[in-house]
Amino acid sequence: MLGLRLFATRPFPRAYGIRRLHAQSGAAKEAYLEHLQGDHKGISVLKLNRPATRNALSVKLVQEIREALDDVRFSGDSRVLIVQSMVDGVFCAGADLKERVNMTPQQVSQFLHNLRQAFRDLETLPVPTIAVLDGTAVGGGLEMALACDMRVAGPQSKLGLVETRLAIIPGAGGTQRLPRLIGTSKAKELIYTASILNNKQALEYGIVNHALEQGSAYDKALEIAEKILPNGPIGVRLAKQAIDRGAHLDMDSGLEVEQSYYGQVIHTKDRLEGLQAFKEKRKPVYQGH
């Protein structure tokens, strides 16, 4: 296949320039951004739309996810990112095994490298991220959700790292992110047994932040995003970095990380605006500087 021969000889192309991917121009894309407007301005939605394969992760889909994440990282339009599937009943069904069966071992290794980097791009975005799980998220689909800051599971969601059923292991961060999220022993049980959890079980394990009994997980994710928007964008961004950098350090080292990030907000105009607004008993107007 021509696409695979090209794939074997060079890395995926990426859009390092700023490029806007609007929903109305995204019909031919498998992953694209919608920048919400009005009261929701500042919220962006990364939409996954590959219905024929239940959003299975292909070379093309991974490339377009990375392009969309570049937009979020560099354009400055986004203060919160929601990741949502446009395919009913599924968030992401994992790797595209039909595509992978035609790959050489070298091509598989390169694909996994780019997939891991895509999820690392998602994990290290400077804005809060929320995964909307309104259906099945298994294998690489759950690994993508684990790379988000928060996860909301709808009533029909099914979650699991099921790779051992195929005699492989989670290869896009699952063996690292799941233990960090819920603890080593619980993660081992779920990965060894290839268990699939419903939303309530996922909440009990601590994999998701919210498990809805009815309605769409998107509505809950949007509610969370709306609560983030009024807060100082610099403060939110630096709080995320402080948490991520300090989470696995000892307490003294973690406090030093916190202090270093706090020092960056002291001289911002937003901090002064927050104090002035509190004094004047009004809502602050943050500008992000």
C-alpha positions, 0 to 999 in steps of 0.5 A: 500500500502506498500510504504504508510505504510512505509511512515506513520511510518518514514520520507523520507530517505535522502542522506546526503552523497555526491552522484553524480546523472549524467544524464546518470544514471538518466533514472530510476529517476524522479529527477536527476542532470546533471552537465554541462561541458566545458564552462558551468562547474559550472552550474547544471541542476535539471531535473524533469522527470515523464511524466506519471503524468506531473511531479506531486509531489509524495513521490518518486519525492519529495525524489529524489528532496531532494537528488539532492539538497543535492548534490548541497549543499554539493558537491561543484560542482555547482555554479548555479542551473537550474530547468527544466522539461524534460516533454513537455508542463509542468513544474510541475502539482502540487501534485499527487492527485491519490497518495494522495487520498489513504493517511490518514490525518497523511500521508498527513500532513507528505507529506506536511511537506517533500514537504515544507522542499524540497522547503525550501532546494531549497530556501536556497541553497548557489547558485543562482537558476533559474526555467525554465517554458516551460509549465504548473506550477500550485499548487505545481509546481508554489510553487517550482518555487517560491522557486527559485531566478529567473523564466523564462517563455516560450511562452506556460507557464501557472502559477497559485496557483489553490488550492482553486478550490479543497477547500484547500489552497496552502500548500508548501509555496505559501501563504507566498512566492507569497505575498512577491514577488508581494505584499499581495493584488495581491497575495490574488486576484490570490489565492482567484480566482485560476487564471491561468496566461500566461507568459506575465501576470505573467511578469506583476504581477512580478512573472517571470523575463522574458517572452519569445515570442518564443524559450525555457526558458531554453536557457534564463536561461542558458544565465543568468547562463553564466553571473553569472559564471565569478563572484566571487563565494563567493561574489555571495553566500554572496550577495544572503544571504544578500538579503534573510536575509535583504529583510523583515527587516527595512532599518537600520537592513538590512544595518547591515546584509549587513555590516556583509556579506561584512565583510566576503569577505574583507579577501578573496583571491578572493577579492584581485584577483579581485582588481589585475585583475582590475589593470592589465586589465585582467579577474579575475580567482576566486578560491572560497576562 
